[in-house]
């Protein structure tokens, strides 16, 4: 199963990276498989430092901002408990992990990880249709270079329906941010 979340990693100098990721996880959350592109900071940090933290969150605005590289400032963090990393204090729960194997023979690296510690900060609020729509829109926004512009625009029109019907302020802001980003990148197509 793929679990959409946010991964924090850091480099040897302690610079923190926050990135959306959808790792393959087992039902017991004991292992996860990440598949970042080799051009990503997440890949570079995990290859260098071998640890990270996967966050489960219902903050779709944070997911949207990280997906398109529009994170204005680092969210509030605290030190992880078992690995040299950080936990986003706005997350619902987190899973600290260590890399057990890294296969970078293809453009998308396969990084297998073992969860070494799990923590909980607050209850998961849940997802309404608008939150789901934002997640789908964020995924589409990361694929602008891979999919036809007309296909992406049509999906955004479809996703606007649950936003209009069920969104709160956070979901509206996130969807608008993603919609504007996609419009900017596909204006000439």
C-alpha positions, -999 to 999 in steps of 0.1 A, spaced: 0 0 0 12 35 -7 8 60 21 10 97 12 31 116 37 60 140 42 96 129 47 122 149 64 159 142 59 191 162 65 225 164 50 258 161 68 258 198 76 223 194 92 204 212 65 168 199 67 148 189 36 110 185 37 95 166 8 62 149 0 66 112 -5 43 82 -11 63 52 2 51 17 -1 44 6 35 35 -27 51 3 -30 72 23 -29 105 44 1 95 76 -18 102 91 -13 67 88 12 39 101 16 4 109 50 -10 114 57 -47 128 92 -51 145 104 -83 182 106 -81 180 143 -87 161 149 -55 175 162 -22 157 133 -4 178 108 -24 210 126 -18 204 129 19 193 93 24 223 81 4 246 102 26 230 99 60 208 67 58 180 80 81 148 100 79 114 105 93 81 98 75 52 120 88 15 112 86 -4 145 84 -38 159 75 -22 193 67 -29 194 29 -15 229 26 19 217 38 17 188 14 8 212 -15 36 236 -6 62 209 -4 50 192 -36 57 223 -57 87 237 -38 68 267 -23 76 261 13 83 296 25 100 286 57 108 254 76 78 242 97 83 239 134 103 208 143 116 188 172 145 163 174 137 128 164 141 102 193 161 74 177 176 88 145 196 119 137 166 138 122 137 160 129 99 156 135 74 181 121 54 192 152 23 197 131 22 160 121 -3 135 135 23 107 139 58 100 127 79 70 118 117 73 122 135 50 98 169 37 88 179 27 52 185 -10 49 193 -11 12 196 14 -16 195 4 -53 202 33 -76 207 15 -109 176 32 -123 165 68 -124 141 62 -96 160 47 -67 146 20 -46 153 27 -10 142 0 15 139 12 51 132 -2 86 111 18 110 130 21 143 106 43 162 71 56 159 55 85 178 22 103 180 16 140 184 -22 143 179 -52 126 165 -56 124 127 -85 148 119 -94 128 88 -99 136 51 -130 150 35 -134 150 -3 -116 184 -6 -85 171 12 -84 141 -11 -87 165 -41 -58 186 -29 -36 155 -25 -45 144 -61 -39 179 -74 -5 180 -56 5 147 -73 -6 160 -107 14 192 -101 45 172 -96 39 155 -130 35 186 -152 67 176 -170 54 140 -176 17 144 -186 0 164 -213 -12 199 -202 -47 193 -214 -50 162 -193 -38 180 -162 -61 209 -167 -91 186 -172 -82 168 -140 -80 201 -121 -115 210 -134 -128 177 -121 -110 182 -87 -125 217 -84 -160 202 -78 -152 186 -44 -132 217 -35 -162 239 -42 -185 216 -22 -165 205 8 -134 226 13 -124 247 43 -100 277 41 -69 255 42 -80 233 13 -91 263 -8 -57 280 -3 -39 247 -11 -59 241 -43 -55 277 -55 -18 275 -49 -15 242 -70 -39 255 -97 -18 287 -101 14 267 -102 0 244 -129 -14 273 -149 20 290 -148 38 259 -161 13 250 -188 5 285 -201 23 280 -234 9 245 -241 
